[in-house]
Amino acid sequence: MRNELTYKRAGVDIDEGDRFVNLISPLVRRTFRHEVMTDIGSFGALFKLDINKYREPVLVSGTDGVGTKLKIAFMMDRHNTVGIDLVAMCVNDILTSGAEPLFFLDYLATGKLRPEKAAEVIEGIVEGCRDAGCALIGGETAEMPGFYPEGEYDLSGFAVGVVDKEKIISGSDIKEGDVLIGIASSGLHSNGYSLVRKLFFDMEKLDIGTYIRELGTTLGEELLKPTRIYVKAFNALKDKVKVRGMAHITGGGIPGNLPRIFPEGVCASINKNSWPAPPIFNFIKDMGNVPDDDMKRTFNMGIGYILIVSMDVSQDAISILNKSGFNSYIIGNIEKGGRGVRYV
C-alpha cells in the first residue's frame, strides 16, 4: 500500500511557515508608521496617505533585487545584511525623484524554508526600512522544493514613495555650469558581483575567509558590506539647497546612470581624481587586469549617489552632507554636449 502523501512530505512545511511569521512579526512592527492600517497577515496591506502633507501627491515606485551578492551570503552563512541591500537598491532609486519612501514589500523564495535563517534576512530588511524611514507592510515567502539549491534563496523588493508634483526632481532644469556632488559609497554595493566571483573564486581560488592586507579585512567581510541608503542625505538638504537632479550609481556605473537624468544638450565632465576610491576597486582592477572602461561601467568606483546643484550653493551642500555623516565631494560639472560622461 502506498504511503500517505502530504504537503510536508512533498517538501512544503506549513507549520514552519507559521513559525517564521511568528519570529519576524515583532521585528516588522518596529518599522510601522502611523499611516499603516493593517497588521501582519492580511491579504493586502493598507496604508493611508496623509493628504494634508501634500498639495498634489504623486506616488513613485521601484523594484529591484540583490543579485549574485546573495552567493556571498550563502558562502559566509551570514544573512542579516542582504536585506539592507534589498531596501537600499529600491529606495535609492525612487529617491532620485525627490520621493519620501513610504512603504516596502519583500519577496523571499527558497527551496526549503529555514525560519531562523529567513528571519535573519528580515532583520536586514527591517534595518534598511528604519534607515530609510519607510514601513515594511507586506511580503511573501515562497517555499518551492526542487527549484532552488539547498540552503539558497532569492530576494525581490518593492518600494513606494510620494512627492508633491511641484517638487518632483526630474533633471529637466540641469544646465551648463552646474556642479556634480558625489556621495561616497560603502564599497561595491550590490553590483558587479558576477565579475567579482569569477575573479576571486573561479580564477584566483581565494577563500571567503582570506584576510586581505590591502583591504584590512577578510574577503567575505568586504564583499558583504551593505549598500548605503541615501535618504537621510537628501533629507538633510531638501529644505536648504535646491537639488536639480539625482542619480543612483548602480550597474553601469557613473557612465551608465548619470546621463539618464540629463536633458538634451548637456553632458558631464568628471574629475576622476576628485574622490578617494575604496581599496576594493584597485584590488579588483589589479588582480584581474580589468580594463579601466570595464571598471567604470561595472562598479560605482566609490561614488554611490550623485546630486546636481548650481555652483552658488555647491559648498553649502557639501558642508551639510559632510556634517550629516555623508562624505561628499565636488567631482565635476555640467557642460554643453550630447548627454554623455567624460573623465578628465
N, C-alpha and C positions, 0 to 999 in steps of 0.2 A: 504493500500500500504506500502510495506517495506521501511524503511528509507534508504537513500543512505549510502553505506558503503565506507569509505575512509581509507587510511592507518593510518591517525591520529586517527580515531575512533577505529581502531584496536589496537592502543597503541603506534604507532611509529610516532613521530613528526619530520618531515624532517626540518622544519623551526628552531626548537630548536637545531638540529644538526648543522645547518649552523651558528647559533648564537654562539654555543660553539666553532666552528673553529675560528670565528672572535675574540672571547675572548682570546684564547690561542696563536694565531699567533704571537703577539709581544713578548710573553714570550719565545716561542720556538726559534725564530730567535736569541735570545740572546746567544744560545748555538752554533750557526753555526761556524764552522771552515772554513778556506779558501778553503778546498777541497770539500765543499758541492756545488753541481752544480744545484740542483733543489730547488724550494720554496715549501712551504706547499701546499698540494692539488694535487700533481702529483700522478699518478697511481703507480709509483715506484720512490724511492729516489735514486739519483745518487751521488756518492762520488768518486772523482778522487784521487787515491792513488799516493802520491808523491814518485815515484820510485827512485828518486835521493837520497832519505834519506836512502835507504836500499840496501844492496848488493844482498840479496836473501830473499825478504819478504815472510813471512808465515802468513796467516790470522788465527786468533784464535777467536772462537765464543762461546757464552754461553747464556743460557736462564734460567729463574727462575721466581718465584712469591714472594708474601709477606706472603702467608699462612693465618692462622686464626688470625694473628695480626690485620688483617683488621676488625675483630669483635670489637676490642678495639676502632678503629677509628669510627666505627658506634656508639658505646656506648657514646663516647665523642663528637660525631658530629664534629670532627676535622679531616681534610683530607689533610692538607698541609705537612705532614711528611712521609706518607707511600710511596710516590713517591721516596723519598730519599732511603728508604729501598729497593725499587724495583731496582733502579740503583745499589745500593751497592751489593746486592746479585749476580748480574750478573758481574759487572766489577771486583769485588774482586776475582771471580773465574778465569776469563781469565788472571788476573794479575799474577796468580801463575806461568804462563809460561814465565813471563817477558814481556808480551804484553802491548803495549800502547793502551788504549781504543780509538777507532776512532769514532764510532757512535753507537747510541742506538735507538731502536724502542720499542714502548709500545702497549699493547692491553688492552683496558678498556671495560668491558662488564657490562651492567646493565639492570634492567627491565624497568625503566623509566629514561630517561636522564634528569638530573638537571644540566644545563650548569654551574651555579656558583659553585656548589659542585664539579663537574668534573674538572673545571678549578683549584680548589684548589689542586686536585691530581696532575695535570700537573705542578703546581708551584713547588711541591716537586720533581718531575722528573727533571725539569729544574735545580733546585738547586743541585741535585745529579750529573747531567751531567756536570755542571760547575765545581763542586768539582773534578770530575774525568777527566776533560779536554776533554770530548767527545761531539759530536754533537747529538742532538735529531733530527733525519732527517725524521722520519716517525712514523706512528702509526695507530691504528684502534679503533674506538669507535662503539661498537655494542649495539643497543637498542633492548632488547628481552623481550617483555611483557610476564609475567607469568612464566618466567624462574628463576628470582631472587626475593627474598622477597623485599617488599617496602623499599626503602632507602639504599639498599645494592648494591654492585658491586664486581667484581673480577678484578685482575690485573695480567698481564704477561709482562715480559721484555725480550729483546733480545739485546745482546751486541756483537760487532765485534771489534777486535783489531788486531795489527800487531806487529811482532817481526822478526828481522833478524834470519835466520835459525841457524847461528853460535852462536847466543846469547840466544837461547831457554833455559829456566831453566827447566830441566826435573827431577832433583833429582838423576840422574844416577851417579854423582860423589860425592854423600854424602858418608862419610866414618867414621870409628871409630875415636872418639876424637873430632869430630865437635861439635859445640855449638848450642843450641836451643835458639833463641831470641824470646820472646813473646811480642807482642804489645798489649797494653790494649784495651779492648772493651769498648763500651759506656754503656753496660748493657746487656740485653737479646738478643739484635739484633733482628733477625726475626725467632727464633727457640724456640720450647718448649711451644708454646702458647696454645696448646690443654691441656697440663698438668696445665699450669698457670690458664687458665679459669675454668677448672674443680675444682681446689683448691679454688681459690678466690671467684668465683661467684656461683658455684653449691654447694660446701661443706661448705664454710665459710660464704656465703651470704654477702660478702662485697660489698660496693657501690663503683662505679668507682671514685667518688669524695672524698672518705675517705682519710683523712690525716694520713699518716703512719709515726710515730715518728722515727722508725728505718731507714727509707729511706729519711727523711727530705723533703718529698713532698707528693702529693696525689698519690694514686694508679694508676690512669689514666695517670698522667704525667710521672710516672716511666715507665709504660708499653709501652708508645708511643715514648720513646726515640729512635731516628733513628739509624739504623745500621751504623757503622762507615765505611767510604771509605778510603782505604789504598794506593791509587795511589800515593799521594804526599809523603808518607813514602818511597815507593820504589824508586820514582824519586830522592829523596834526597840521596839515597845510591848507585844507579846503576852504576855511573861512578867513585865511590870511593872505593867500597867494593865489592868483589866477593861474590855473593849470590849463594849458591849451591842448595837450594831448598826452596819452599814457600808453605804454606798450609793455606787455608781459613777455619777457625773453625766455621762450621755451624752445622746443625743437625747431631748428632753422637758425638759431642764434640771433644775434642782432640783425644781420642782413636779411633774414627771413621773416622777421617780426616787426621791426621798426617801420618799414615802408608801408605796412598795412594801414597805418593811421594818417598817412600823408595826403594832403590834397594835391591836385595836379600842379606841376610846375616847381616843386621843391624836392630837395634831396638832403641827405645828412652827410656832414663831414665829421669824422670821428678821430680824435687823437688817441691812437692805440696805446700810448704810454701814460695816459692820464689817470689810471687807477691801478692799484696793486692786485694782480690776479692771484687767487689762492694757489698754493703749490701743486694741487692735484692736476691742474691743467698742463703745466710744463712737464710734470711727471708722465702724463699720458702721451704728450707730444713727443718727448724724447725717447721713451721706451718703445713706442710704436712707430716712430719715424712718421708721424701723421702729418700730412701737408697742412700748411698754415690755413689755407682756404677751407679745408675739411674741418679743422678745429673751430673756426669762426662760424661755420654753418651747422655744426653739430651741437656745440656747447654754448652756455651763456658767458663763458670766459670771465666770470667774476662779477657780472652785472645782471641782476635778476629782474630789474624793473627800470624803465626809463620814463622820465617826465619831461615835457617840453614847456618852457616858460619864456617870457620875454626877458631880454637882457637886464632890464632895470630891476627885476625882482629876483634874479637868479641867486644872488648872495644871501638874500633873506631866506630863500627856500633851502639853500644848503645849510644855513645856520639852524633853522627849525628842524630839519631832518636829522642832523647830527645830534642835536640836543634831545631828540626823541629816541635815540638809540639806533638810528639807521645811518650807517656810514655812507656818505654820498659824495659825488664828485662831478664837476663840470667836465664832460667827456667830449664835447663837440658843439657844433652849431648847425643851423639850418641854412642852406644855400639854394640858389636857383638851380634847377636841374630836373632830371627825369625820375623822380621818386625812388632813387636808389640809395646806397650807402657806400661811401668811400673812406678808406682809412689813410691817415696822414701821419 
